[in-house]
Amino acid sequence: MQIKELTLSKVFIFLFTIYALCLALTAAVFAVTPESVFVAAGRGDTDTVRALIAEGTNVDIRDEEGRTPLMIAAGKGQLDMVYELISKRANVNARDKIERSPLMYAAWKGQAQTVKALVAIGSDVEAQSKNGLTSLMYAARFGNTDATEILIEAGADLNHRSKSGLTALISAAWYGHAETVKLLLAHHADVNAQDEEGRIALFHAADGGYVEIVKAMIAKGANVTAKDKDGRTAIEVAEIRGHTEIVKILKEAATAKK
């Protein structure tokens, strides 16, 4: 009888242990994980983010790339979320693993209203990524003209150079963003600034076949006969690329310069 009772007791303990494990696993499956705060921030779910923070989630928690919820929200243009996180004392100048800030994310993704809000809140306009890129350079590189204008008005350095010598103007010209180029030129960006290869913005525009940008730069005094470190001019690179219209424009400008 005693042996039978012991056996039943062991069975009961075993079944109870299994039940407890099932409950724990269920809780783990349905629990809100730290990753949920990033998902919620990206979709603008302020209720979930508010609840997570109330439960103890660090407002500046990092993902595998070193991003904070504020960076995610800024890049997605979730303005209400940005204000919510700031109200919870999120670090407006936090940096990810390559030193990008929330403002850089907003500028990069073309979230102009978020850029404006972050600037007003006190984001560092001149902060630099690991490669020396500023928020203005991110905005210009991706042709986000509205964000570029906001950053210029906020006092961003138009002629800041990255570690490879890039400026906002060179970046915009390189990728063919004509409206952004015109905006930068209108605010007196250095049209003859050179990158680490000795190439001015005109060189990159000629290389890419961007006629409108080439014309805009010539009008602002770009040196059409400037040479890069390999001794090549914008005319020569346009000829190599087969951009005949640009070759003609540059040659006419070079002749008029003499």
N, C-alpha and C positions, 0 to 999 in steps of 0.2 A: 504493500500500500504506500509506504514511504517513498519507494523508488518511483512509483507511478506519479506521486505528487511532485517529486523533483523533476521528472520528465515534463509534466504539464507546465511547471514553473519555467523551465528552460524554453519551452515552446512559446509561452506567453511573452517572455523577455525578448525572444528572437523576433516574434511578430511585432512587438511594440517598437523594437529597434528599426525594423523595416519601415514601419509606419512613420516614424520620426524622420528617417532618411528621405522618404517620399515627400513629406512636408517641406523639408529643407530644400530639396531639389526643385520643388514647385515654386517655392519662394525665390530661389535663385533665378529660375527661368523668367518669372514675372516681375522680378524686382527692377527698379529703375537703376540702370548702371551709370557710371560716370560719363560714358560716351553719349548717353541720352541728352546731356546738357548741351553738347555741341550740335546734335541734330535739332533740338528744340530752338537753340539760338539761331540756327540757319533758316528755320522756317517761320521764325517770329512768334513762337509759342511762349508768350510771356508768363502764362499761368504755370506751365511746367517748370520753366527756369526759376520762377519765384519760389515754387514749392521745393525744388531741389536745393536751392540755396538755404532755405529755411531749415531743411533737413541736415545741413552741414556741408554741402558741396562748396568747395572753394570757388569763389567767383572768377578767380584767375587760374583755374585748373588748366593743365596743358594736355594736348593730345600728342601723338607720336612725332609730329612735326614741330612741336613747341608752340602751337597755336592756342590762343585763349578763346573762350566763347565770344568775346568782344570782336576779335579778329574775324571770326566766322560771320557774325552778324553784320559787321562793317562791309565785308566783301559781298554779302548778299543784299546789301541795301536795306536791311531790316532796321529802319530808323527808330521805331518804338522800342525795339529790343535793345538797340544801342543806348537809348536813354534809360531803360530799365537797368541794364548792367552798370551804367555809370552811377545810377542812384544807389546801387549796391556796392559802390566804391571799386569797381573794376579799374585796373590800371590802364589809363588811356594811352600810355606810352610803353606798354609791354612790348617785348620783342620775341619773335619765334627763333628757330634754330639758325636762320640765316639773317637775323637782325631786322626782319620786317615788322613794322608797327601796324596797328589797326588803320591808321590813316593811309599807309601804303597800300593796304588791301583794298580800301575803298577807292583810292585813286586808280589802282591797277584794274579794278573791275568796272570803272566808270560810274560809280555811285556818287554822283555830284552832290546831291542833297546830304548824303552821309558825310562826304568830305567837308561840306560847309559846316555841318553840325560839330564834327570833331575838331575843326579849326577853332570854332567858337568856344568849345569846351576847354581848349588849351593844349591840343596835340602839338607835338614838336614838328613844325613844318620842315625843319632842316635835318631831321633825323636821317641817318644813312643805313642802308643794308650792308651786309658783309662785303658786297662788291662796290659799295660807295654810291648806290642809287638812292635818290631822294623820292619823296612822294610825287613831286613835279615830274621827275624823269619817268616814273611809272605811268603817270597820266599821259604824258607826251608819247611815250613808246607805244602805247596802245590806242593812240588817237582819241583819247577822251577829252575833247576840247573844253566842255563845260567844267570838268574837274580841273583842267589845266588853268582855266581863267580864274577860278576860285583861289587856287593856290598862288597864282601870280599876285592877285589882289591881297592875299594874306602876307605877301612879302617874301615868297620863296625866291631863292637865288637862281636867276635865269641861267647863269653861266657856270653853275657848279659842275665840276668834272668828276666822273666816276673813276674807279681805279684803272680803267682802261681808256680814260680820257674822253669818254662820251659826255655830251651835254644833252639837255632836253631837246634842243634844236636838231642836233645830229641824229638823235634817236627817232624823232618824228619824221625827219627827212628820209632816213634809212628805210623806214617802213611805209613811206608813201602817204602820210597823213597830211594832206594839203591844208586843210582848215586849221589844224593845230600849228603847222609851220607858220602860216600867215599870222596867227595870233601871237606867237612867240616873236616873230619879226616886228610886229606892230609895237611890241613892248621892248624893242631894242636888244633882243638876244644877239650875242656876238655871232655874226654870220660867217666869220672866218676863223672861228675856234677850231683847233685840230685835235683829232683823237690820237691814240698812241701810235697809229700808223702814219700820222701826218696828214690825214684826210679831213677835209672840211665837209660841212653838210652838203655842199653842192656836188662834191665827188660822189657821195652816196645816192643823191637824187639822180644824177646822170647815170650811175651804174644801174639803178632800178628802173630807169626809163620814165621817170615822173616829170613830164613836161611842165605842168602847172607849177610844181615846186621849183624847178630850175628857173623859170621865168621870175617867180617871186623873189628868189634869192639874188638873181642878177640885178633886179630893180632895187634891192637893198644893199648893193655894193659887194656882192660876193666876188672873190678873186678868181676869175675864170681860168687863169693860167697857173694857179697854185699847184705845186707838185707834192705828191706824197713821198714817203721814205724810199720808195722804189723808183722815184723820178717820173712818175706818170701824172698826167693832168686829167681833169674831168673830161676834156675833149677826147683824149686817147682811150679812156675807159668806155666812153659812149660809143666810140668807133668799134671797139672790140665787141661790145654787146650788140651792135647793129642798130643802135637807136639813132637813125639818120636825122630825124627832126631835131633832136637834142644837139647833135653834132653841129647842125646848121646854126641853131640858136647860139651856141657857145662860140662858134667861130665868128659870127657877126658881132657878138659882144666883145670878143678879144680884139677884133679889128677896130671897133669903135673906141676901145680903151687906148689905142696907140696914139 
